[in-house]
């Protein structure tokens, strides 16, 4: 390693997907005096990252070897990931031809896509990615280690409080959502009258909410979004932002229940302002609290 790299501020690698989350993380790292070495996933990462980061390159999602080499050449030994990489790209026609995976990617994911001896759950695939980086001396940490203020605190964030019927729907939906997380299916469900309207799978939270609106045109349903029981905070952490609430308004949902200390909220003041303007309730709960309620019922 050159003396120039060794004597400079710590270099943190950032693998950036879609959304504002990577921008917020990059800004937090810069404020801490760290150098940000960013790999933006091609077609997903916000172009603004190029100006925010000390070193930036855009790279294909399947160029795993190229990603590792980029960080190694720049002296990165600690990295984090932020932003969404839609799993739906795996089901596109001619996926492998379109993304042209490099040799490292083919070797890493051979048992997942070729021999199919391993499953393709989110945790399984993302775990394979961080293990591949770790084998080359690059270790991933949760983005919230660098920006802990993004984790939502306990309590009702908005002016409008929960009705007893809404609380019943949250209590009902919470344990089901947790079981979905245990099975690594999805993080979110839509509930009304203690009936499940929609369940998130590969499509993501926003499309789950939109589908619930189609299935429940009367609206006024509850959205519950939780972390997995053994959530790996390095990836796939539940995240909400103003866009989540915009989708809820269009679909007719009026309550969002999320897990305190395990959910990332992007631009919280703007989220709360939007929710209050549109008479939405955003409330957070600790899982231990919800589990005790379930046991007592």
C-alpha positions as CSV (number, residue, x, y, z in Angstrom):
1,X,0.0,0.0,0.0
2,X,1.4,3.4,-0.9
3,X,2.3,5.9,1.8
4,X,-0.2,8.3,0.2
5,X,-3.1,5.9,0.9
6,X,-1.9,4.8,4.4
7,X,-1.5,8.4,5.6
8,X,-4.8,9.7,4.3
9,X,-8.1,9.6,6.1
10,X,-9.9,6.3,6.3
11,X,-11.3,5.2,2.9
12,X,-14.8,3.7,3.1
13,X,-16.1,1.9,0.1
14,X,-19.8,2.5,-0.8
15,X,-21.7,0.2,-3.1
16,X,-24.7,2.4,-4.2
17,X,-28.0,1.2,-5.6
18,X,-31.2,3.2,-6.3
19,X,-32.6,6.0,-4.2
20,X,-31.5,8.7,-1.8
21,X,-30.1,6.4,0.8
22,X,-26.6,6.2,-0.7
23,X,-26.5,10.0,-1.0
24,X,-27.4,10.4,2.7
25,X,-24.7,7.8,3.7
26,X,-22.1,9.5,1.5
27,X,-22.9,12.9,3.1
28,X,-22.6,11.4,6.6
29,X,-19.2,9.8,5.7
30,X,-17.9,13.1,4.3
31,X,-19.0,15.0,7.5
32,X,-17.0,12.5,9.5
33,X,-13.8,13.3,7.6
34,X,-13.7,10.0,5.8
35,X,-12.9,9.5,2.1
36,X,-15.8,8.0,0.1
37,X,-14.8,5.5,-2.6
38,X,-18.1,4.8,-4.4
39,X,-19.2,2.2,-6.9
40,X,-22.5,3.2,-8.4
41,X,-24.5,0.3,-9.8
42,X,-25.1,1.1,-13.5
43,X,-28.6,2.2,-14.3
44,X,-29.5,2.6,-10.6
45,X,-27.2,5.0,-8.7
46,X,-28.0,8.7,-8.6
47,X,-25.6,10.7,-10.7
48,X,-25.2,13.2,-7.8
49,X,-22.9,10.7,-6.1
50,X,-20.2,11.5,-8.6
51,X,-19.9,15.0,-7.1
52,X,-20.3,13.9,-3.5
53,X,-17.7,11.1,-3.5
54,X,-13.9,11.4,-3.5
55,X,-13.6,8.5,-6.0
56,X,-16.5,7.3,-8.1
57,X,-17.1,4.8,-10.9
58,X,-20.2,3.3,-12.4
59,X,-20.2,-0.5,-12.8
60,X,-22.6,-3.3,-13.8
61,X,-24.4,-5.2,-11.1
62,X,-22.8,-8.5,-12.3
63,X,-19.2,-7.2,-12.4
64,X,-18.3,-8.6,-9.0
65,X,-14.7,-9.1,-9.8
66,X,-14.4,-5.6,-11.1
67,X,-16.0,-4.2,-8.0
68,X,-13.6,-6.0,-5.8
69,X,-10.6,-4.9,-7.8
70,X,-11.7,-1.3,-7.8
71,X,-11.8,-1.2,-4.0
72,X,-8.6,-3.0,-3.6
73,X,-6.7,-0.7,-5.9
74,X,-7.8,2.2,-3.8
75,X,-6.9,0.8,-0.5
76,X,-10.4,0.1,0.7
77,X,-10.7,-2.6,3.5
78,X,-14.1,-1.5,4.9
79,X,-17.2,-0.9,2.9
80,X,-20.9,-0.6,3.1
81,X,-23.9,-0.9,0.8
82,X,-26.9,1.4,0.5
83,X,-29.8,1.7,-1.9
84,X,-32.1,-0.7,-3.6
85,X,-31.1,-3.2,-6.2
86,X,-34.4,-4.7,-7.4
87,X,-34.4,-8.5,-7.3
88,X,-36.7,-8.4,-10.3
89,X,-33.7,-7.9,-12.6
90,X,-32.9,-11.6,-12.0
91,X,-36.1,-12.5,-13.8
92,X,-35.6,-10.4,-16.9
93,X,-35.4,-12.2,-20.2
94,X,-31.8,-12.7,-21.3
95,X,-30.6,-11.5,-17.9
96,X,-27.1,-13.0,-18.2
97,X,-26.6,-11.7,-21.8
98,X,-27.7,-8.2,-20.7
99,X,-25.5,-7.9,-17.6
100,X,-22.5,-10.0,-18.9
101,X,-21.2,-11.3,-15.5
102,X,-17.4,-11.5,-15.0
103,X,-15.6,-14.6,-14.0
104,X,-15.7,-13.8,-10.3
105,X,-19.5,-13.4,-10.4
106,X,-19.9,-16.7,-12.4
107,X,-17.8,-18.6,-9.9
108,X,-19.6,-17.0,-6.9
109,X,-23.1,-17.6,-8.1
110,X,-22.6,-20.9,-9.9
111,X,-24.4,-23.0,-7.3
112,X,-27.3,-20.4,-7.2
113,X,-28.0,-20.0,-10.9
114,X,-26.3,-22.9,-12.8
115,X,-26.5,-26.0,-10.6
116,X,-29.3,-24.5,-8.5
117,X,-28.1,-26.4,-5.4
118,X,-28.6,-23.2,-3.3
119,X,-31.7,-21.0,-3.0
120,X,-32.0,-17.5,-4.2
121,X,-33.5,-15.8,-1.1
122,X,-32.4,-12.2,-0.5
123,X,-30.2,-13.0,2.4
124,X,-28.6,-16.0,0.6
125,X,-27.6,-13.9,-2.4
126,X,-26.4,-10.8,-0.5
127,X,-24.5,-13.0,1.9
128,X,-22.7,-14.5,-1.0
129,X,-21.7,-11.0,-2.2
130,X,-20.3,-9.9,1.1
131,X,-18.5,-13.2,1.6
132,X,-16.8,-12.7,-1.8
133,X,-15.6,-9.3,-0.8
134,X,-14.4,-10.6,2.6
135,X,-12.4,-13.3,0.9
136,X,-10.4,-10.4,-0.8
137,X,-10.0,-8.5,2.5
138,X,-12.9,-6.1,2.1
139,X,-15.3,-6.3,5.0
140,X,-18.8,-4.8,4.9
141,X,-20.3,-3.0,7.8
142,X,-23.9,-1.7,8.2
143,X,-24.4,1.7,6.7
144,X,-26.1,2.6,10.0
145,X,-22.8,2.2,11.8
146,X,-21.8,5.4,9.9
147,X,-25.2,7.1,10.1
148,X,-27.0,5.8,13.2
149,X,-29.3,8.8,13.1
150,X,-31.2,7.2,10.2
151,X,-32.6,4.5,12.4
152,X,-36.1,5.5,13.5
153,X,-36.9,6.0,17.1
154,X,-39.8,4.6,19.1
155,X,-43.2,6.4,19.2
156,X,-45.8,8.0,16.9
157,X,-44.0,10.4,14.6
158,X,-47.1,12.2,13.3
159,X,-50.0,14.3,14.6
160,X,-52.7,11.8,13.9
161,X,-52.9,9.0,16.5
162,X,-54.0,5.4,16.0
163,X,-57.6,4.3,16.5
164,X,-58.3,1.1,18.4
165,X,-59.2,-0.6,15.1
166,X,-56.0,0.5,13.5
167,X,-54.0,-0.8,16.5
168,X,-55.8,-4.1,16.2
169,X,-54.8,-4.4,12.6
170,X,-51.2,-3.6,13.5
171,X,-51.2,-6.2,16.3
172,X,-52.7,-8.7,13.9
173,X,-50.3,-8.0,11.0
174,X,-47.1,-7.6,13.0
175,X,-46.5,-11.3,13.9
176,X,-47.5,-12.4,10.3
177,X,-45.0,-9.9,8.9
178,X,-42.3,-11.2,11.2
179,X,-43.0,-14.8,10.1
180,X,-42.7,-13.6,6.5
181,X,-39.4,-12.1,7.4
182,X,-38.2,-15.3,9.0
183,X,-39.0,-17.1,5.8
184,X,-37.2,-14.3,3.8
185,X,-40.2,-13.6,1.7
186,X,-40.7,-9.9,2.2
187,X,-40.9,-7.2,4.8
188,X,-44.3,-5.6,4.3
189,X,-48.0,-6.5,4.4
190,X,-51.3,-4.5,4.0
191,X,-54.1,-5.2,6.5
192,X,-57.7,-4.1,7.0
193,X,-60.2,-5.4,9.4
194,X,-57.6,-8.0,10.6
195,X,-57.5,-9.5,7.1
196,X,-54.4,-9.6,5.0
197,X,-54.9,-7.7,1.7
198,X,-51.4,-7.9,0.2
199,X,-48.1,-9.5,1.0
200,X,-44.7,-8.2,-0.3
201,X,-42.5,-10.6,-2.2
202,X,-40.0,-9.9,-5.0
203,X,-41.9,-6.8,-6.2
204,X,-40.9,-4.6,-3.2
205,X,-42.9,-2.5,-0.8
206,X,-44.2,0.2,-3.1
207,X,-45.8,-2.3,-5.5
208,X,-47.2,-4.3,-2.6
209,X,-48.9,-1.1,-1.4
210,X,-50.1,-0.2,-4.9
211,X,-51.6,-3.7,-5.3
212,X,-53.3,-3.4,-1.9
213,X,-55.0,-0.2,-3.2
214,X,-56.3,-2.1,-6.3
215,X,-57.6,-4.9,-4.1
216,X,-59.1,-2.6,-1.5
217,X,-60.5,0.4,-3.4
218,X,-62.2,1.7,-0.2
219,X,-58.8,2.4,1.1
220,X,-58.1,3.2,4.8
221,X,-55.9,0.2,5.3
222,X,-52.7,-0.3,7.4
223,X,-49.2,-1.1,6.1
224,X,-46.9,-3.0,8.4
225,X,-43.2,-3.1,7.6
226,X,-40.7,-4.9,9.9
227,X,-37.2,-6.2,10.0
228,X,-36.5,-9.9,9.8
229,X,-36.2,-11.7,13.1
230,X,-32.5,-12.1,12.7
231,X,-31.9,-9.0,10.5
232,X,-28.4,-8.7,9.1
233,X,-28.0,-4.9,9.4
234,X,-25.4,-4.9,6.6
235,X,-28.0,-5.3,3.9
236,X,-31.7,-5.3,3.1
237,X,-32.6,-3.2,6.1
238,X,-36.3,-2.0,6.0
239,X,-36.2,1.6,4.6
240,X,-38.9,4.2,4.1
241,X,-38.9,7.7,2.7
242,X,-41.3,10.2,1.3
243,X,-41.8,8.0,-1.8
244,X,-43.3,5.3,0.5
245,X,-45.9,7.7,1.8
246,X,-46.7,9.1,-1.7
247,X,-47.5,5.5,-2.8
248,X,-49.7,5.1,0.3
249,X,-51.7,8.2,-0.5
250,X,-52.2,7.1,-4.1
251,X,-53.3,3.6,-2.9
252,X,-55.5,4.9,-0.1
253,X,-53.5,3.6,2.9
254,X,-53.7,5.8,6.0
255,X,-51.4,4.1,8.5
256,X,-47.7,2.9,8.4
257,X,-46.4,0.8,11.3
258,X,-42.6,0.2,11.3
259,X,-40.1,-1.3,13.7
260,X,-38.1,1.1,15.9
261,X,-34.3,0.9,15.8
262,X,-34.5,-1.5,12.9
263,X,-35.9,0.7,10.2
264,X,-34.1,3.4,8.2
265,X,-36.0,6.6,7.6
266,X,-34.7,8.9,4.9
267,X,-35.2,12.7,5.3
268,X,-37.4,12.2,8.4
269,X,-38.5,15.9,8.7
270,X,-39.9,15.8,5.1
271,X,-41.5,12.4,5.7
272,X,-43.3,13.7,8.9
273,X,-44.4,16.9,7.2
274,X,-45.8,15.0,4.2
275,X,-47.6,12.5,6.5
276,X,-49.2,15.3,8.6
277,X,-50.3,17.2,5.5
278,X,-52.1,14.1,4.1
279,X,-53.5,12.9,7.5
280,X,-51.3,9.8,7.6
281,X,-50.3,8.1,10.8
282,X,-46.7,6.8,11.1
283,X,-46.0,4.9,14.3
284,X,-43.1,2.8,15.4
285,X,-43.0,-0.2,17.8
286,X,-40.3,-2.4,19.4
287,X,-40.8,-6.0,18.4
288,X,-40.4,-7.1,22.1
289,X,-43.4,-4.9,22.9
290,X,-45.5,-6.5,20.1
291,X,-44.4,-10.0,21.0
292,X,-45.5,-9.5,24.6
293,X,-48.9,-8.2,23.5
294,X,-49.3,-11.3,21.2
295,X,-48.5,-13.7,24.1
296,X,-50.9,-11.9,26.4
297,X,-53.8,-12.0,23.9
